[in-house]
Amino acid sequence: MEYWKDPQEAVTAILKLHEAVSKDPELGESMKKVNQLIWYDYTEDGPGCAVWVDCRGGQFSFGAGDPPDKPDLIMSLSADDAHRSWSDKLNPVMAITRKKIRIKGSATGLLKLAPKLKKVAAIYVQVLKDMGWEEKIIK
Amino acid sequence: MYGNTGKIVQVDLNAGKVTFEALPESWYRAYIGGSGLAAKLFWERGCFKRDPLDPEAMLIFMNGPFAGLKLSGASRNSVAGCSPLTRHWGDSSCGGFFAPELRYCGLDGLVITGRAENPSLLFIADDSVQILDASEYWGRGAEETNRDLKERFGKDVRTLVIGPAAEHLVKYAVILNEGHHATGRAGFGALMGSKNLKAILVKASKKEMSLADPETYEELRKDLNERIKGALASDVLRENGTAANLMGGVYSGDVPVKNWTSNFWEEAADALTGGTLTEKYLTRRSACAYCNIACKRVVEVKEGPYAVPEGPGPEYETIVAFGTLIGSIDLAATCKAGRLCNDLGIDTISAGGSIAWAMEAFERGDLTLEETGGIALNWGDMDTVIDVIIPKISSRDGALGNLLAEGSLAAARKLGKGLDYTVHSKGMEAPMHDPRGGGYGMALTYAVSARGACHVCDPMLFIEMGARYYPEIGFDFIMEPKTEENKAEAAVTAVALGAIENSACFCQFADAEVSIPNWLTLFNAVAGYGWDANDMMRAGRRVFYLKRLINHRYGLTALDDALTPRMLEPGKGGEAEGSQVDLEKMKARFYELMEIDPVRGIPTRKALEDCGMAEEAAVVWK
């Protein structure tokens, strides 16, 4: 991996990101509108390297590893591409077209989030700074 | 001949004469079919001095080689000739169900000339072609005409009809398949109307086709249909229609607002996006022939001022053209405006563009109440748009109706004001993708497109999104939309592939799953061409070149590969704030790569000869 020392680092950063997103009123509301259980599958970089986000029924919860239920959408990608993606340095359409991101399930909910990616990325940068991981920030 | 039937029918409405003709196989190999083959026919037989609505003007309908072969997205058809709107080469394509039925009748296309004495219709049943009286349908809307024709000729007859706008020669009138699939652009409905031809009906009793390698084709067909059905983009389109990503377009600045005076209207993202249409008004989904995507919408607005009964719903272009472009974010109103335009037979892009231009002109005081016949044209006034403006345009009623029925460029010229804020290329109103937000490459391909500003002449829109790449032919650019970098290089591939798509009459949503090797297998298994990638790309470039040569014969030059000042202003609002396209830089590089003369705007003699177009070169390079 280019950005992570081990899979746990990636999971920790992305969980912290979602924690920060949940505290942002606008993004928190946007997440709820997705109304899906999403599993971000980074297991190609190690077992357990995954994060689930549950936005069903007006809630917004998340955790590491396998999802609590059958996911509506699975996005499989490397932990490095996840880092690029949350940093808004990976065009998701291009990544899907070139099979860097593999999708299973309906992605219509995610389209609602796509316009917010810049704001998410700004939060992600702050999260990395707060964690003392400035060297991981993609310039 | 394999794949194509090799046969067209010529109809002379002056003499009431019908003639079948076999076209040379070499034309198919060189120009594929669809708009490419139509261009070849027009190059050979068209008249370049006549008015577009002269009785002798040719109206060409042409299938692609895969029509009726039960492959998703591959059964569109092209309509082509001299555009009534732009007065030079025009072509337009349509999904629906006409192309397969025509092919099952053993025909690749129709060429119609002359003008019938009375309103007429053409009825094609297998190898019988009749010209019948259609006086009783004249003046009726497309929906009613379609319904009545099916009652009379049978439910399984496939129809092309025009609405009242075409009868009144509105320059952007459409031709509708099954009453709602529109051959929307360039105004061929007006050409059909000028010929007193209300409808074309087609009905086949058999489905016999001859393919070069049926087993290979069948194997690929099954694979492609599965892949197309399962693709992420298909899933999104099926779920929320062609406006599925309107929300993303709002934030990138791709969705034009108030005649392109702004690139950002945040409230439009939720109000108009495809998901909202699904939630509020969708009753069911619908598809063109053999398509597994089903991006078509059927909607019902149950109550309110814009209530419409269940029927065809608006696509992305209509939602924006009758939404943000004219200052509205009322989705129900776009449903009603779109339905009305369909029934009257008007292109929603050119109608929305012309109305948006007029609203700005009115706001600026360039268009006065006296000149509109006392009608105030205010942004977002959907009642006036639906109840007054659209009906007036379609019937050319009064000064305003007549002014806007000519399109925005002609209207500005007639008014003597407002040219700088028209939004078009070569006289055709731009589609609802603003390159300042969507991607600068689109500005280039809008400008160099033969028919005028167009987002479906080539896949540049998708290339800049990141949704297309072609590693098999060395096309592997990573595109940043809002720069000029690599856009000319990308456009070289895009225009050739676009020419192939439009000549093969393949839907751009479906052919995202068709790789270059898949394209080759399709052409070779269906038509037996034995092409390699170079042969195929050369055919695409040949079609692109030929349409430019036709425009040259209409007097167009490199100066016509242009956008209007409004389109080249810095973007305003959101992510497109300050975004400004350097068109000349991209155009110069594109000309260089495509070997196009920078003054005459046509390919050099050598470039034409290298494409096997020596005869054409001799005509334009005397």
Interface residues (C-beta under 8 A of the other chain):
Chain A: N91 P92 V93 M94 A95 I96 T97 R98 I103 S106 A107 T108 L111 K112 A114 P115
Chain B: L232 D235 V236 E239 N240 A244 N245 M247 G248 V250 Y251 S252 A269 G275 M465 G466 A467 R468 Y469 I478 M479
